Every structure is written in structure tokens, then in C-alpha cells.
Amino acid sequence: MPKLMADPDKELWQALFEQMHAAGTEALAPLERIWENTMNELVQQRAEQAMNAIRRTETATQLKSWVANPVSLEDGMEIIHRHFYPHMNFSASAAVVLRWISYLPAEKKKEAKTEEKIRLINHLLYDVKQLMPAEASENSLAPCFLSHALEYRRGSPVIQAGIFLLASYAFDFKVNLVRIPKGMLLRWDYEQEQGWNGNRLSYFVNPSEQGTSFSERELELYFRQSNQEGWMLEPVDVHPHVFWMKSWLEEMKAILEQKKPGPFLQDVQRFHLCVQGLEN
């Protein structure tokens, strides 16, 4: 195999590449051994090209399957994490959030009212664990991933919302998602309070601002004052996990578009199309 991969004939390489791509994940282990054990730069480049193509196709297939049945947010996160960090133990990272929550009294997690649960999560994430936004100078994908956010206590806006979501599931209450410029809000309806027309009042949490909570009226005033019209125009007509995934990939795409085009950007663009149902 290495000898064939070293042949400069491009047509021969294309035929070989298509065979390896068709073999799928079964070809990954042999390709990794070739990549690790050869000193031939062309062979290394071709092995890496084939491995990336196989992983990209496999990830897209898994992502489409998840979108069709997005029961677990962690499963969706893991698909993307595993693509960009194939040797990282995602389950260990996800378990950290549950371990944090386990330190809180069990009765608080079950019997507290929603607004009290919100305050408990805020206190845990932002006061005790000191979760912070990513550095303004940070221009890489690392803060978009759970493992980095938990280790360095700094995460991108959407991954912070994802951490809050994971924590809310442990508390057994439901929040909805609202995409805003440069971030994401979590919304919940206060069952005991009604607005002017008898509708339940909505309250919001901004994970990117240390879990700041505010009412719908306060949010409307804020966006009006900052001249950000149309802040809630995007309809959330898909499953919340799919909506979060779409926002997560958009966030990564925006970061990568500031750099030179490369395979990571191509991957994110393809996965974004998968989530929208636009990729065959």
C-alpha cells in the first residue's frame, strides 16, 4: 500500500483514494499506521487526506442520524468533539458537569422552584466554578469545545449555553433557546406570573454574562437601547438540541472564516448543512 501511495501518478492515487474511502472506518487503522511509520512526505499527505475524508463522511452520517432523533444533547456534542479531537475522552468531560451538580443537595434539585434552580446553577457555574467567557483575543476553536471550557473555565457563548443546558437536565426542568447576536439566551416561563394579556411571563438567562437573569421587558428595552432590532426573529421550529447544534456550528464557522480557508472550515460547513437537512 505505501508503495502505491508513493506513486506520483495522480490517476492511480485517485483510484486508490476512492477504494479507501469506500472501505470507510475499516481503512482508518491501516492508514494511521502508514502515516506514523513513513518518512515519505507525499505518502503522509495522502494518508492524512484519506483519513480526513473518511472521518468527514462518517461524522456527517452520524450527525444526520442524530438530527433525526436528537434525544440526547451529549450524543450530538460527542459526534462533533470526536471529529475534531478523535483521541479525547468526551464522556469524561460530560461527566464533569454531572459531578458538579451532584454536590448540590438532592432535595434542591427536585423540590425547588424553577427560578431557584436557575439561581443554584448560576451560583455553581459562575461563582463556585468561575466559568468565564473566552478571552477576546482567542481566535481558535478550542473554547467552543466542552473539554477546553471545563479545564480552563473559559468557553464560547454557545458552549456555555450547552453547559447550562446539561446542568438544567440534571435539575429536571426545561429551558428553551433564543439565538442573539454573538451569543445565546436560555428562556423559561414563570408558571406563577402572568403578563398583561394573561400569558405567562418569560425570563431569560445569559450564560455569556455570568448567568445574568432578566425579564422579557428588560430584554426588549436592552435591545432597543442598543439598536439591535429583530433580535428574536429567528423562529425555533426545530428540536432545541438541533437548534443548539446549528448555532454551535455557526459559531465555529464564524471563527474559522476569519482565518485562511482550510479543511476544518470545509468540515464545519458540511456539518452545518447536515443539521439543516441540506446535505445529501
C-alpha positions in Angstrom: 0.0 0.0 0.0 2.7 2.6 0.9 4.4 2.0 -2.4 1.2 2.6 -4.4 0.6 5.7 -2.3 4.1 7.0 -3.2 3.5 6.7 -6.9 3.3 10.2 -8.4 0.6 9.1 -10.9 -2.5 11.1 -9.9 -5.0 8.9 -11.6 -3.6 5.9 -9.8 -3.9 7.8 -6.5 -7.4 8.8 -7.2 -8.5 5.3 -7.8 -6.7 4.1 -4.6 -8.3 7.0 -2.7 -11.8 6.1 -3.8 -11.2 2.4 -2.7 -10.1 3.5 0.7 -12.9 6.0 1.1 -15.4 3.3 0.1 -13.9 1.0 2.8 -14.8 3.6 5.4 -13.7 3.4 9.0 -12.1 -0.1 8.4 -9.3 1.8 6.5 -8.5 4.2 9.3 -6.2 1.9 11.4 -4.0 0.9 8.4 -3.8 4.5 7.2 -2.8 5.7 10.7 0.0 3.1 10.8 1.2 4.2 7.4 1.1 7.9 8.4 3.1 7.1 11.6 5.7 4.9 10.1 6.6 6.5 6.8 9.1 9.3 6.2 7.8 10.0 2.7 6.1 13.4 2.8 3.8 12.6 -0.2 2.6 9.3 1.5 1.9 11.2 4.7 -0.1 13.8 2.9 -2.2 11.3 1.1 -2.8 9.2 4.2 -3.9 12.3 6.0 -6.2 13.3 3.1 -7.8 9.8 3.0 -8.3 9.7 6.8 -9.9 13.2 6.9 -12.2 12.3 4.0 -13.3 9.0 5.8 -13.8 10.8 9.1 -15.8 13.6 7.5 -18.1 11.2 5.8 -18.6 9.1 8.9 -19.3 12.2 11.1 -21.8 13.5 8.5 -23.6 10.1 8.6 -23.7 10.0 12.4 -24.9 13.7 12.6 -27.7 13.0 10.1 -28.8 10.1 12.2 -28.7 12.1 15.4 -30.7 15.0 13.9 -33.4 12.5 13.0 -33.7 11.6 16.7 -31.9 14.2 18.8 -32.9 12.8 22.2 -29.5 13.4 23.9 -27.6 16.7 23.6 -24.5 14.9 24.8 -24.6 12.5 21.9 -24.7 15.3 19.4 -21.9 17.1 21.1 -19.8 13.9 21.1 -20.1 13.4 17.4 -18.5 16.8 16.7 -16.0 16.6 19.5 -14.8 13.2 18.3 -14.3 14.5 14.8 -12.0 17.3 15.8 -10.5 15.6 18.8 -10.6 11.9 17.9 -8.3 10.8 20.8 -10.1 12.8 23.5 -12.5 11.1 26.0 -15.6 13.2 25.7 -17.6 11.1 28.2 -15.1 12.1 30.9 -15.7 15.8 30.1 -19.5 15.4 30.1 -19.3 13.6 33.4 -17.6 16.6 35.0 -20.8 18.7 34.7 -22.9 16.0 36.3 -20.3 15.6 39.1 -20.5 19.4 39.7 -24.3 19.1 40.0 -24.1 16.1 42.3 -22.5 18.2 45.0 -25.8 20.1 45.4 -28.4 18.8 47.9 -30.8 16.3 46.2 -33.9 17.9 47.6 -32.9 21.2 46.0 -32.6 19.6 42.6 -36.1 18.1 42.8 -38.2 20.3 45.0 -37.0 23.8 44.3 -39.0 26.1 42.0 -37.6 26.8 38.6 -36.3 30.3 39.4 -34.5 28.8 42.5 -32.9 26.1 40.3 -31.7 28.8 37.9 -30.0 30.6 40.8 -28.4 27.4 42.0 -27.0 26.6 38.6 -25.8 30.2 38.2 -24.1 30.1 41.6 -22.5 26.7 40.9 -21.2 27.6 37.4 -20.2 31.2 37.8 -19.4 31.7 41.5 -18.1 28.3 42.6 -16.6 27.0 39.3 -15.9 30.6 37.9 -16.9 29.8 34.3 -16.0 32.8 32.2 -16.3 33.9 28.5 -13.4 33.1 26.2 -10.6 35.7 26.0 -11.4 38.4 23.5 -8.0 37.7 21.8 -8.8 34.0 21.5 -9.3 33.2 17.8 -9.4 29.4 17.8 -12.0 26.7 18.0 -10.7 25.4 21.4 -13.2 27.5 23.6 -16.0 26.1 21.5 -15.4 22.6 23.0 -16.6 21.3 26.3 -13.3 19.8 27.4 -11.5 23.2 27.0 -14.3 25.2 28.6 -14.3 22.9 31.7 -10.5 22.7 32.0 -9.7 26.4 31.6 -13.1 27.7 32.9 -13.5 29.7 29.7 -16.0 28.9 26.9 -17.6 30.4 23.9 -21.2 31.7 24.2 -22.9 28.7 22.7 -20.8 26.1 24.6 -21.6 28.0 27.8 -25.3 27.7 26.9 -24.7 24.0 26.3 -23.1 23.5 29.8 -26.1 25.3 31.3 -28.5 23.0 29.4 -26.7 19.9 30.6 -27.0 21.2 34.2 -30.7 22.0 33.8 -31.4 18.4 32.7 -29.9 17.2 36.0 -32.3 19.6 37.7 -35.2 18.2 35.7 -36.6 21.4 34.3 -37.0 22.7 30.8 -35.5 25.8 29.2 -35.8 27.0 25.6 -33.1 28.6 23.4 -33.0 32.0 21.9 -30.2 33.0 19.5 -29.0 36.5 19.7 -26.1 38.4 18.1 -22.8 36.9 19.4 -24.5 34.6 21.8 -27.4 32.5 23.0 -30.0 33.0 25.8 -31.9 30.4 27.8 -35.6 31.2 28.3 -38.1 29.8 30.8 -41.7 30.6 31.5 -42.6 31.5 35.0 -45.7 29.5 35.8 -46.9 31.6 38.7 -46.9 35.0 37.0 -49.0 36.4 34.1 -48.4 39.3 31.8 -50.7 41.9 30.5 -52.7 39.6 28.3 -52.8 36.7 30.7 -49.8 35.0 29.1 -47.1 33.5 31.1 -44.1 35.9 31.6 -40.8 34.7 30.1 -37.5 35.1 31.9 -34.0 34.8 30.4 -30.5 33.8 31.4 -27.4 34.9 29.5 -24.7 32.3 30.1 -22.1 34.6 28.4 -22.6 37.3 31.1 -22.2 35.2 34.2 -25.7 33.8 34.1 -27.4 37.2 34.3 -31.2 36.9 34.5 -33.7 39.4 33.3 -37.4 39.6 32.3 -38.8 39.9 28.8 -39.5 43.6 29.2 -35.9 44.2 30.4 -34.6 42.3 27.4 -36.7 44.2 25.0 -35.5 47.5 26.5 -31.9 46.4 26.3 -32.1 45.5 22.6 -34.0 48.7 21.8 -31.4 50.8 23.5 -28.5 49.0 21.8 -30.2 49.4 18.3 -30.3 45.6 17.8 -33.7 45.2 16.1 -35.1 41.8 15.2 -33.2 40.0 18.0 -35.9 37.3 18.3 -36.9 37.0 14.6 -35.4 33.5 14.1 -38.2 31.0 14.7 -37.2 28.0 16.8 -39.3 25.5 14.9 -36.9 22.6 15.3 -35.9 20.4 18.3 -34.0 22.5 20.9 -30.9 20.2 20.6 -30.9 20.6 16.8 -31.2 24.4 17.2 -28.3 24.4 19.7 -26.2 22.3 17.3 -26.9 24.6 14.4 -25.9 27.6 16.5 -22.8 25.8 17.7 -21.6 25.1 14.1 -22.5 28.7 13.1 -20.3 29.9 15.9 -17.4 27.7 14.8 -17.9 28.7 11.2 -17.7 32.4 12.0 -14.4 31.8 13.8 -12.8 29.8 11.0 -14.0 32.2 8.3 -11.7 34.8 9.9 -8.7 32.5 9.1 -7.4 31.1 5.8 -9.8 28.6 4.2 -8.8 25.0 5.3 -10.2 21.6 5.9 -11.7 22.5 9.3 -13.8 25.2 7.7 -14.9 22.7 5.0 -15.8 20.2 7.7 -17.9 22.7 9.7 -19.7 23.9 6.6 -20.6 20.4 5.6 -21.9 19.5 9.1 -23.9 22.8 9.2 -25.6 21.7 6.0 -26.3 18.3 7.6 -28.0 19.8 10.6 -30.2 21.9 8.2 -31.0 18.9 6.1 -29.4 20.4 3.1 -26.5 17.9 2.7 -27.2 14.8 0.6 
